[in-house]
Amino acid sequence: MRRRLGSLTTLFLTLLLVVPASAWADSWTGPDPAGDATVYSFDPQPEPCGTVTRTPSTEGDVRRLRVRHTPDLVVVSVDVTGLVNRYRTSTMFDVVTPDREWTVDVSHYQGRTEVDYFRTPRIRQDQVGECGSYAYAVRPRTCRGAVGTIDVRGGRITVSVPRRCLGTPRWVRAGASVYCGRGHGSSDGWRPAGADDGDVTTAVVGRRVYAGARR
């Protein structure tokens, strides 16, 4: 028995030595309800806020959010049903760190999938208009090593961002919103029951996912 335990211990230690550093990562997965993708239409009447009509849609329905935080990368993906065409798909990932909030955009443009990101401004409640809207201007950045993929057949949109581009955070919290189509296209976000507190100035994000340790 002792000999067998000793052999198992040796095997376990050997596996620890051969696993690459990037494999040591914290990860998290959060589901999202099915059937909550919608198409929005707007009528300017009655003033001042008009009328927003939401129609159910089968296109771009978010079903699951995944986060993996390695010593070098933050990888966020969203599982989506009803993806039709990568040319008509845009995804905004919210990435919250201990001292900052980032917005990372993955879109397909002129034959390639591009990744842009910017530091999300902090919006005060007194900056929100009477109809619940606000606006801000930003200058998108690019991050060397950031990669985005839109897998229509597999129903998954993924972005991988080097941690250095996000300030090398100890932990991240992430969320996602997906827009499909042109004009009054379909949209959905990762918003499981109880996650959205109704505050339009804050992103809906999951739990903290800590950076993996190098071994």
VOBA-1610 file (N, C-alpha, C; in pm, whole numbers, padded with zeros to 5 digits, always signed):
BEGIN
Met+00084-00121+00000Met+00000+00000+00000Met+00087+00125+00000Arg+00190+00127+00086Arg+00279+00243+00091Arg+00350+00261-00043Arg+00389+00148-00104Arg+00460+00157-00232Arg+00367+00218-00337Arg+00238+00179-00334Arg+00143+00232-00432Arg+00121+00381-00411Leu+00107+00424-00284Leu+00090+00565-00255Leu+00213+00645-00298Gly+00331+00586-00276Gly+00452+00653-00318Gly+00458+00670-00469Ser+00412+00569-00543Ser+00412+00578-00689Ser+00314+00686-00736Leu+00196+00693-00672Leu+00097+00794-00709Leu+00149+00934-00680Thr+00218+00949-00567Thr+00275+01080-00533Thr+00378+01123-00635Thr+00463+01028-00676Thr+00566+01059-00777Thr+00501+01100-00909Leu+00394+01029-00949Leu+00323+01062-01073Leu+00263+01201-01065Phe+00201+01235-00951Phe+00138+01365-00933Phe+00241+01477-00941Leu+00356+01459-00876Leu+00461+01561-00880Leu+00517+01576-01020Thr+00524+01466-01095Thr+00572+01473-01232Thr+00476+01554-01318Leu+00345+01533-01300Leu+00246+01609-01374Leu+00254+01756-01342Leu+00280+01790-01215Leu+00294+01930-01178Leu+00409+01996-01252Leu+00516+01921-01273Leu+00634+01977-01337Leu+00614+01998-01486Val+00532+01915-01551Val+00519+01924-01696Val+00405+02013-01739Val+00311+02047-01649Val+00202+02137-01687Val+00257+02276-01707Pro+00230+02343-01822Pro+00283+02477-01847Pro+00226+02578-01751Ala+00300+02691-01731Ala+00258+02794-01636Ala+00123+02851-01671Ser+00093+02864-01804Ser-00032+02925-01844Ser-00153+02842-01805Ala-00130+02712-01771Ala-00242+02627-01733Ala-00292+02658-01593Trp-00211+02726-01511Trp-00253+02759-01376Trp-00339+02885-01383Ala-00469+02863-01385Ala-00560+02975-01406Ala-00687+02956-01324Asp-00741+03067-01277Asp-00873+03065-01215Asp-00975+03081-01327Ser-01086+03012-01317Ser-01189+03022-01421Ser-01326+03021-01357Trp-01423+03067-01432Trp-01561+03077-01384Trp-01655+03075-01502Thr-01772+03016-01483Thr-01875+03011-01587Thr-02009+03050-01525Gly-02082+03138-01595Gly-02213+03180-01547Gly-02318+03164-01655Pro-02429+03091-01628Pro-02533+03071-01729Pro-02622+03195-01744Asp-02696+03198-01852Asp-02791+03306-01877Asp-02920+03243-01931Pro-03036+03295-01894Pro-03163+03236-01939Pro-03177+03237-02091Ala-03249+03138-02143Ala-03275+03131-02286Ala-03397+03215-02322Gly-03399+03262-02446Gly-03519+03328-02497Gly-03536+03473-02457Asp-03427+03542-02416Asp-03443+03682-02376Asp-03377+03780-02471Ala-03338+03736-02591Ala-03288+03829-02692Ala-03407+03907-02749Thr-03385+04034-02779Thr-03495+04120-02826Thr-03449+04212-02938Val-03547+04257-03016Val-03528+04362-03114Val-03598+04486-03060Tyr-03526+04598-03056Tyr-03581+04722-03004Tyr-03626+04811-03120Ser-03741+04874-03103Ser-03785+04978-03195Ser-03826+05100-03113Phe-03812+05218-03172Phe-03834+05341-03098Phe-03932+05432-03170Asp-04026+05485-03094Asp-04121+05585-03143Asp-04101+05710-03059Pro-04074+05828-03120Pro-04046+05949-03043Pro-04164+06001-02962Gln-04280+05944-02982Gln-04398+05987-02907Gln-04430+05885-02798Pro-04481+05931-02683Pro-04499+06072-02646Pro-04367+06134-02597Glu-04356+06262-02610Glu-04239+06333-02560Glu-04242+06336-02408Pro-04128+06347-02339Pro-03995+06368-02398Pro-03918+06239-02427Cys-03966+06126-02376Cys-03884+06004-02383Cys-03927+05907-02492Gly-04043+05927-02551Gly-04088+05837-02655Gly-04126+05700-02600Thr-04137+05604-02692Thr-04180+05469-02655Thr-04084+05366-02715Val-04032+05279-02630Val-03945+05171-02674Val-04024+05040-02672Thr-04026+04972-02786Thr-04097+04845-02797Thr-03995+04733-02812Arg-04011+04628-02734Arg-03920+04514-02737Arg-03994+04393-02794Thr-03936+04335-02899Thr-03993+04218-02964Thr-03899+04100-02948Pro-03946+03985-02902Pro-03858+03868-02886Pro-03789+03830-03017Ser-03665+03781-03005Ser-03587+03742-03122Ser-03517+03610-03093Thr-03495+03533-03198Thr-03420+03407-03185Thr-03274+03426-03224Glu-03236+03545-03266Glu-03099+03570-03312Glu-03016+03633-03201Gly-02897+03578-03177Gly-02805+03637-03080Gly-02849+03623-02936Asp-02893+03505-02897Asp-02941+03481-02761Asp-02824+03433-02673Val-02781+03516-02579Val-02670+03482-02489Val-02714+03369-02395Arg-02631+03266-02383Arg-02664+03152-02298Arg-02563+03127-02186Arg-02439+03174-02205Arg-02337+03142-02104Arg-02218+03237-02119Leu-02160+03275-02004Leu-02041+03358-02001Leu-01929+03280-01935Arg-01809+03286-01992Arg-01695+03213-01939Arg-01577+03309-01921Val-01505+03295-01810Val-01388+03379-01783Val-01273+03289-01739Arg-01156+03313-01795Arg-01035+03240-01754Arg-00924+03343-01736His-00856+03338-01620His-00756+03439-01586His-00623+03369-01559Thr-00532+03375-01656Thr-00402+03310-01645Thr-00298+03412-01600Pro-00174+03370-01578Pro-00070+03468-01542Pro-00045+03572-01651Asp-00083+03541-01775Asp-00053+03632-01887Asp-00176+03690-01955Leu-00289+03620-01949Leu-00405+03658-02029Leu-00533+03662-01949Val-00625+03747-01995Val-00765+03742-01952Val-00845+03697-02074Val-00912+03583-02061Val-00988+03526-02172Val-01136+03524-02133Val-01217+03593-02211Val-01361+03598-02185Val-01434+03550-02309Ser-01530+03462-02291Ser-01609+03415-02405Ser-01756+03411-02367Val-01839+03422-02469Val-01984+03417-02448Val-02042+03318-02548Asp-02123+03224-02497Asp-02192+03128-02582Asp-02325+03187-02625Val-02349+03183-02756Val-02466+03249-02813Val-02536+03156-02911Thr-02668+03148-02906Thr-02744+03074-03005Thr-02798+03172-03109Gly-02819+03123-03230Gly-02877+03206-03335Gly-02782+03303-03401Leu-02650+03277-03394Leu-02556+03360-03469Leu-02572+03329-03617Val-02585+03431-03699Val-02610+03413-03841Val-02488+03444-03926Asn-02421+03554-03896Asn-02312+03600-03981Asn-02216+03682-03896Arg-02087+03653-03902Arg-01990+03728-03823Arg-01982+03874-03866Tyr-02020+03901-03993Tyr-02014+04039-04042Tyr-02122+04126-03977Arg-02220+04064-03920Arg-02331+04138-03859Arg-02332+04124-03707Thr-02218+04086-03650Thr-02212+04060-03506Thr-02109+04150-03439Ser-02151+04214-03331Ser-02060+04298-03252Ser-02082+04263-03105Thr-01972+04247-03032Thr-01980+04210-02891Thr-01901+04307-02806Met-01964+04354-02700Met-01899+04443-02605Met-01879+04365-02475Phe-01752+04342-02440Phe-01719+04276-02314Phe-01686+04383-02210Asp-01748+04375-02095Asp-01714+04461-01981Asp-01615+04386-01894Val-01503+04450-01863Val-01402+04389-01777Val-01372+04486-01663Val-01409+04447-01543Val-01389+04530-01424Val-01270+04477-01346Thr-01178+04566-01309Thr-01059+04530-01230Thr-01067+04604-01096Pro-00972+04580-01005Pro-00981+04647-00874Pro-00989+04799-00879Asp-00931+04860-00982Asp-00931+05007-00985Asp-00979+05068-01115Arg-01020+04984-01211Arg-01064+05037-01340Arg-01176+04952-01399Glu-01242+05010-01499Glu-01339+04935-01577Glu-01307+04956-01724Trp-01305+04844-01799Trp-01271+04848-01940Trp-01387+04797-02024Thr-01397+04849-02146Thr-01489+04795-02245Thr-01405+04743-02360Val-01426+04616-02396Val-01351+04552-02504Val-01449+04513-02613Asp-01425+04562-02734Asp-01517+04540-02846Asp-01456+04440-02944Val-01536+04341-02982Val-01495+04244-03083Val-01593+04254-03200Ser-01543+04295-03316Ser-01627+04312-03435Ser-01552+04263-03558His-01628+04224-03659His-01568+04181-03786His-01579+04295-03885Tyr-01465+04338-03938Tyr-01463+04456-04024Tyr-01362+04436-04136Gln-01409+04456-04260Gln-01324+04445-04379Gln-01245+04315-04382Gly-01314+04206-04357Gly-01256+04074-04373Gly-01177+04021-04255Arg-01172+04092-04144Arg-01099+04041-04029Arg-01169+04081-03900Thr-01145+04001-03797Thr-01202+04029-03665Thr-01107+04118-03588Glu-01156+04231-03543Glu-01073+04330-03474Glu-01112+04343-03327Val-01013+04380-03246Val-01035+04401-03104Val-00991+04544-03069Asp-01084+04623-03021Asp-01055+04756-02968Asp-01099+04761-02823Tyr-01035+04845-02745Tyr-01079+04857-02607Tyr-01054+04999-02557Phe-01125+05034-02452Phe-01107+05166-02392Phe-01144+05159-02245Arg-01091+05255-02172Arg-01124+05265-02031Arg-01263+05328-02019Thr-01354+05257-01954Thr-01492+05303-01944Thr-01503+05419-01846Pro-01555+05534-01890Pro-01570+05647-01797Pro-01667+05614-01684Arg-01642+05670-01569Arg-01733+05654-01457Arg-01843+05759-01470Ile-01967+05714-01477Ile-02081+05803-01496Ile-02150+05825-01361Arg-02170+05951-01327Arg-02244+05985-01205Arg-02394+05985-01234Gln-02470+05963-01130Gln-02615+05961-01146Gln-02668+06095-01198Asp-02603+06206-01159Asp-02652+06336-01206Asp-02619+06361-01353Gln-02543+06271-01417Gln-02514+06282-01559Gln-02613+06203-01645Val-02702+06130-01581Val-02802+06050-01651Val-02924+06138-01680Gly-02968+06139-01805Gly-03082+06221-01844Gly-03214+06171-01787Glu-03318+06251-01804Glu-03448+06216-01746Glu-03507+06089-01807Cys-03460+06051-01925Cys-03511+05930-01989Cys-03420+05809-01967Gly-03321+05826-01877Gly-03234+05715-01842Gly-03118+05693-01938Ser-03083+05794-02016Ser-02974+05779-02112Ser-02859+05873-02078Tyr-02741+05841-02130Tyr-02624+05926-02114Tyr-02529+05901-02230Ala-02433+05988-02249Ala-02339+05974-02360Ala-02200+06012-02314Tyr-02099+05955-02379Tyr-01961+05994-02352Tyr-01877+05968-02478Ala-01765+06033-02486Ala-01673+06016-02600Ala-01546+05947-02551Val-01496+05854-02629Val-01374+05781-02594Val-01287+05767-02718Arg-01160+05737-02695Arg-01067+05707-02804Arg-01024+05562-02788Pro-01074+05471-02874Pro-01039+05330-02861Pro-00889+05307-02875Arg-00839+05206-02803Arg-00699+05166-02812Arg-00690+05029-02877Thr-00570+04994-02916Thr-00543+04857-02959Thr-00437+04800-02867Cys-00443+04670-02846Cys-00349+04603-02756Cys-00278+04494-02834Arg-00147+04504-02842Arg-00070+04401-02912Arg-00086+04267-02841Gly-00130+04169-02916Gly-00149+04036-02858Gly-00294+04005-02829Ala-00383+04105-02836Ala-00526+04081-02815Ala-00585+04013-02937Val-00665+03910-02915Val-00721+03831-03024Val-00869+03809-02999Gly-00950+03830-03103Gly-01093+03803-03093Gly-01136+03704-03198Thr-01231+03618-03165Thr-01285+03522-03261Thr-01437+03522-03252Ile-01501+03508-03368Ile-01646+03495-03377Ile-01674+03363-03447Asp-01709+03262-03371Asp-01733+03128-03424Asp-01884+03111-03443Val-01930+03137-03566Val-02074+03132-03593Val-02127+02990-03577Arg-02058+02894-03636Arg-02105+02754-03629Arg-02105+02702-03486Gly-01999+02733-03411Gly-01991+02685-03273Gly-02068+02770-03174Gly-02113+02888-03217Gly-02192+02974-03129Gly-02114+03032-03013Arg-01992+03076-03041Arg-01910+03131-02934Arg-01829+03251-02983Ile-01827+03356-02903Ile-01746+03475-02930Ile-01647+03488-02816Thr-01518+03502-02850Thr-01412+03499-02750Thr-01316+03614-02771Val-01268+03671-02661Val-01160+03768-02668Val-01053+03728-02567Ser-00929+03740-02610Ser-00814+03711-02525Ser-00728+03837-02520Val-00710+03893-02399Val-00639+04019-02383Val-00522+03999-02287Pro-00400+04040-02327Pro-00287+04032-02233Pro-00317+04114-02107Arg-00281+04059-01992Arg-00310+04126-01865Arg-00244+04263-01856Arg-00127+04278-01921Arg-00057+04406-01914Arg-00140+04519-01973Cys-00227+04488-02071Cys-00310+04591-02133Cys-00423+04636-02040Leu-00450+04558-01938Leu-00555+04590-01841Leu-00498+04634-01707Gly-00368+04663-01704Gly-00305+04706-01580Gly-00260+04592-01491Thr-00248+04471-01547Thr-00205+04352-01473Thr-00284+04337-01342Pro-00415+04321-01351Pro-00499+04317-01231Pro-00487+04186-01154Arg-00510+04193-01023Arg-00513+04072-00940Arg-00636+03988-00973Trp-00746+04053-01003Trp-00869+03982-01038Trp-00948+04063-01140Val-01040+03996-01207Val-01130+04062-01301Val-01272+04011-01277Arg-01368+04095-01313Arg-01508+04054-01322Arg-01553+04092-01463Ala-01632+04007-01527Ala-01664+04032-01667Ala-01813+04018-01695Gly-01855+04087-01802Gly-01990+04078-01854Gly-01984+04089-02005Ala-02098+04077-02071Ala-02097+04082-02217Ala-02234+04120-02271Ser-02233+04192-02384Ser-02354+04223-02459Ser-02326+04194-02606Val-02424+04133-02673Val-02408+04094-02812Val-02515+04162-02897Tyr-02471+04219-03010Tyr-02564+04282-03104Tyr-02551+04214-03239Cys-02662+04174-03297Cys-02663+04106-03426Cys-02753+04180-03524Gly-02705+04200-03646Gly-02787+04258-03749Gly-02757+04403-03777Arg-02835+04460-03865Arg-02823+04601-03900Arg-02955+04670-03868Gly-02947+04802-03850Gly-03069+04876-03818Gly-03123+04831-03684His-03250+04792-03682His-03312+04742-03559His-03274+04596-03541Gly-03147+04572-03510Gly-03099+04436-03494Gly-03136+04378-03359Ser-03103+04251-03341Ser-03130+04181-03217Ser-03016+04202-03118Ser-03050+04212-02991Ser-02946+04230-02889Ser-02981+04151-02764Asp-02878+04115-02691Asp-02895+04044-02565Asp-02767+04062-02484Gly-02778+04050-02355Gly-02663+04061-02268Gly-02664+03952-02163Trp-02549+03932-02099Trp-02543+03836-01989Trp-02608+03902-01867Arg-02732+03861-01838Arg-02807+03918-01727Arg-02892+03811-01661Pro-02828+03722-01585Pro-02906+03620-01514Pro-02992+03684-01407Ala-03089+03609-01359Ala-03182+03661-01259Ala-03108+03715-01137Gly-03139+03837-01100Gly-03081+03898-00981Gly-02949+03969-01003Ala-02890+03959-01124Ala-02760+04020-01147Ala-02770+04167-01184Asp-02881+04208-01245Asp-02898+04346-01290Asp-02975+04423-01184Asp-02909+04524-01125Asp-02974+04604-01020Asp-03049+04724-01077Gly-03052+04736-01210Gly-03125+04845-01272Gly-03048+04975-01284Asp-02924+04980-01234Asp-02842+05101-01242Asp-02775+05105-01379Val-02816+05201-01464Val-02764+05208-01601Val-02618+05252-01606Thr-02565+05302-01495Thr-02427+05352-01493Thr-02325+05244-01459Thr-02370+05125-01423Thr-02278+05017-01387Thr-02302+04896-01475Ala-02195+04823-01503Ala-02204+04703-01586Ala-02253+04585-01503Val-02319+04492-01570Val-02361+04367-01507Val-02247+04267-01528Val-02181+04226-01420Val-02064+04139-01429Val-02075+04025-01330Gly-01996+03921-01355Gly-01995+03804-01269Gly-01899+03819-01152Arg-01864+03707-01092Arg-01781+03709-00972Arg-01636+03738-01007Arg-01556+03764-00905Arg-01413+03787-00924Arg-01343+03659-00968Val-01256+03675-01067Val-01175+03563-01115Val-01029+03606-01100Tyr-00957+03539-01013Tyr-00820+03582-00979Tyr-00719+03528-01078Ala-00608+03602-01090Ala-00501+03562-01180Ala-00439+03432-01133Gly-00410+03342-01227Gly-00343+03218-01192Gly-00199+03245-01149Ala-00149+03161-01061Ala-00012+03177-01012Ala+00084+03095-01098Arg+00202+03150-01118Arg+00305+03073-01188Arg+00364+02970-01092Arg+00385+02851-01144Arg+00438+02743-01058Arg+00571+02695-01112
//
